[in-house]
Amino acid sequence: MTKLKILQIGPLTPEFNARLAEAYDVHPLWIEADVAAFLANHGSAFNAVVTTARFGCNASVIDALPNLQVVCSFGVGYDAIDVASTRKRAIPVSNTPDVLNECVADLAFGLILDVTRRLSEADRFVRAGNWERGNFPLGMQVHGKRLGIVGLGRIGKAVARRAAGFNMQIGYHNRKPDSSVDHFYAPSAVELARWANILVLTCVGGPQTQNLISTQELEALGPTGLLVNVSRGTVVDEKALVAALQNKSIGGAGLDVYLGEPHVPAELKAMPNVVLLPHIASATIETRRAMEQMVLDNLAAFFDKGVVLNAVE
């Protein structure tokens, strides 16, 4: 029996790549030196795309695949997939929600603890031998602080549950109030920033949230306020963030995502009050295995029944 042809845009783990290749005829797009030429010559052969939230699938790739039936993505965010193009052709797009909520929330709260208590900075202090020369500066208490969550969806609510254990006051900003919670609601991001001691970003990426956090919001957060971002780099005006940190308009930041990943501005790397992680919010063995299985399940469901399990729209 002839296997269905899959175009894989970005690599995942060797185990996943092997499982995908066992079930389908897979071509890894990243090995092609001239992607446009390859797609022009072979694009009609592919039935499906497997990609990731990082690599996405742009309009030029979609247009070069006349027989494309489905796009299955590894990750929750789908802002790097041109859903306008898939929608025009009624091509379903799937992602991997829910299975990573708790893992991302764990890391978000880890960043909250790190930037408040200055854990990474204290680690460097000890390793450099500075403890012998004096005490480390004081950090900020987490217990009882006001935590503002931008994007109170699945992940945001998981962060709020963790914050409740620290007796934090919880506020949030969504496009509209969520009747399932009784947290403080702010109708704008700037009002939430003005209220909060710590602002954590768990909203979706894409045009609707691009530069949602910029100079006005950062100034509202204030000189002792802290920013934590586990959403998308596009949500924060990165130049405004660098300026706010340099000017001490805010007290510090914990970042897992950036505008030009994997490139991180040198100014951020030079600041001791900024914790920098390499986009690892969902990067645990357990969560990544569950996400990979969900990609395979979405593919199997589509080719079996014509419907993906986790449609993005």
N, C-alpha and C positions, 0 to 999 in steps of 0.2 A: 504493500500500500504506500502511495506517495505521501510524504509528509508535507504538511502545510508550511509555507515559507514565511519566516519571521525575520524582520530587519531589527537588529538590536543596536540601539544608538550608543549606549554607554555600558561598560562592563560592570558587573556586580561581582559577587564572590565566585571563586572557581567552582564551588559546589553548585551554586545556582546556575552558572553558565553551563555546567555539565548536564544538569537536570533538564534545562531548557532544550539543549541540543539533543537529548535523548528522545524527547517527545516531538520536536519540530526540526525542520531544516532551517538552521539559524545562520544568518550572515552578520558578522560584527562590523558595523559601519566604521568604527574608529580605526580600522586597519587601512582604510582607503586614503591614499594621498590626495586624490581629487574626488571629493564626495559628489560634486555636481555632475561630473562626467560619468561616474559609476551609476548614479541614479538615472541619468538620461538614458543609459544603455540597458539597465537592468531593473529599473523601478517597477515596471509592470508585473514583475514576477512575485512581488510580496503581497501577502494577505493581511499581515499584522505588523505593528510596531511594538516593541518592548523598549521602554526608556526609563528614566529616573526623573525625579523632581529637579535635579541639577541640570541634566542634559536636555530635557524637554523634547519638543518636536515642533519645529517652526513651519511656517507656511510653505516655504520653498520645498521642504522635504515632503510635506503632505501633498502638494501639487504634483510632485514627481512620482507619486505612487497611485496610479489610476485605479488599481484594484484593491486599495486599502479598505479593510472592513472594520478594524478595531485598533485602538491605541491603549495599551496597558502600561501604567506607570508605577514605578516603585517610589513611594513617598506620598505624603498628603497634599502638598502644594502642587498646583498644576498651572501656575502662572507662566511657566516656560513652554507650555504647550499652546499652540494657536487653536484654541477651542472655537474661535469664529470660523476657521477653515473647516474643522471637523463637523461643526454644526451645519454648515451649508450642504455637506454631503451626507448628513445623517450618520456619521461615523461615531459610535460610542467611545467614550474615554473613561477609563477606570483608574482609581488610585488605591491607596492602602490606608484607610482611616482606622481610627479606634485602637488598633493593636500597638500604636506607639504613644498613645496619650500619656500613660503613666510614666513612661521612660523619659519623655520630653519634659514633663512636669518635674520629675526628680532632678533633672539637670538644671532647669530654670531655678528651682529652689536652691540647688547647690551654688549657682552663681549669686543668688541673693545672699547666702551665707558668706560666700567668698568676698564679695565686694564690701559687705558691711563689716565683717570681722577681719578683713584684710589678710585672708589665709595664704594666698599665693605670695603676697608681698612679705608676709612673716616667714614663710618657707625660704625665700631668697635671702632674707635677713640672717637667718641662722646659718645657711650654707656659706654665706660670705664671711662668716666669723664675726659678725657685728654684735652678736649678743654679749660677747666678752667685753665690749666697749660701752655697753649701755642697754637700757631697756627699749623695747619696741614701742612705737607710738600707739595710742589707744584707738580702738575701732568703734563701731556704732552698734548699739543693741538692736536685735531683731524683734524681740518680744515686744508686743504692743504697738509696733509701728504701723503706719498707714500704707497699705499696699494697693496701688492702682494697677488694674489689669486692663490692658487695651486688647479687646477681643475675648469676650467671655464665652468662648465655645467649649468644645470638649476638653482641649488642653488647658484653657484658662480656668475652667471649673476644677480641673485636677490640681492646678496650682493653688487655687483658693482653698481647697480641702487641706492641703499641706499648711497653708498660712494659718488656718484656724487652729491647728495644733500649736502654733506659736502665739496664739491669742492676738493675732494681728487684726487691725480694722481693715476691711476689704471694700474697695470701690472698683467700679469698672466703667468702661465706655464701649458701647456697641452702637450700631446705627439706631437701635431702639431698645427700650428697657426689656429685660427678660423677666417675665412674671413668675418664673420658677425659683427665683432667688430674692432675698431681701437685703442684698448688699446695697451700699450707696451707689447711685447711678449718676454719672456725669454726662450731659448731652454732647460734650465735645472733649477731644483729647487734651486741649489746653486747660480746661476746667479740672479734669482729672489730675493732670500734672500739678496744678496749683494746690490741690488737696493732698496729694500723696507725698510720702517720704521716699518711697521706692516705686518706680514705674516699670512694670514688666510687660513686654510686648509678645502676645501670643496670637495675633491676628493673621489673616491670610495676606499673601503678597498680591502683586498685580497692580494694574493702573489705579484701582479704586483706593489703594492705601499707599501709593508712592509718595514718599516724603511727608507722610502723615505726622511724623515727629521731626520738627525743624526748629529754627531759632526761637520762635514764640513759645513752643511747648517746653523746650529745654530751659529757657529763662523762667518759665512758670514753675518748673521743678525746683529750681533754686540752688544755691551754693552748697547746701548739704544734701541735696537730692541725688538719688542714684538711678541709673537707667540699666535695665537688663533686657537684652534682645535675643529671643530664641525663635523668632518668626522668619522674616526675610530681610536681607540687607537693604532692599529697596524701600522698606517702611521708614527708614531713618535717612534724613539728609546728612550724609556722612561728613561733608565739609562743615556743616553747621555743628555737628557733634564734636569734631576736632576743635573747632573754634571755641565751643562752650567749655570743653575740658581745659584748653589752654588758658582761657580767660577766667577759669574757676567759676563759671556760671552754674556748673553742676559739680557735685563732689566726686563722681567716679562712674564707671560703667563696667558691666559684665556682658561680653559679646560672644555669641556663637556663630553669627552670620554677618556677612559683609557685602558691600555693593559689587566688588569685582573679584569674588572668590576664584582662586585661593589667594589672591593678592590682598594684603592688608596694608593700609597706609602706614608709612614709617613713623608718622607722628603718634599713632596709637601704640605702636610697639615701644616707643620711648617713654610712655607714661606709666609710672609705677602704680597709679590708682585705677588702671584699666586691666581687667582680666580678659584674656584673649583665648578662645577655644577654636579648634578647626572644624566647625560645623558637625558636632558629634552628639547632638541632642538625642537622636534615636539610635546611637551607635553602641548597642549592647548585643551580645550574641543572641539572646533570647528574642529581642525585638526584631532584629534584622532577619532572623530565620522566619518569624511569623509574617513579616512583610513580604519576603520572597515567596512564601507559600501562597500568600494572597494574590500575588501577580500570576502565579501558575493557576490558581483556582479561577481567577477572572478569565484567563485565556481559555481554560477548559470549558467553563460555563458558556462562554460566547460561542465556541465552535460546536458545543453540544446542543445548546438551546437558543442561541441567537441573542442572549442577553447577558451583560456583565453583572457581576454581583455588587460592585461598588461604582456605580455611575457618578461622575462628578457633577452632572447637571441633569 
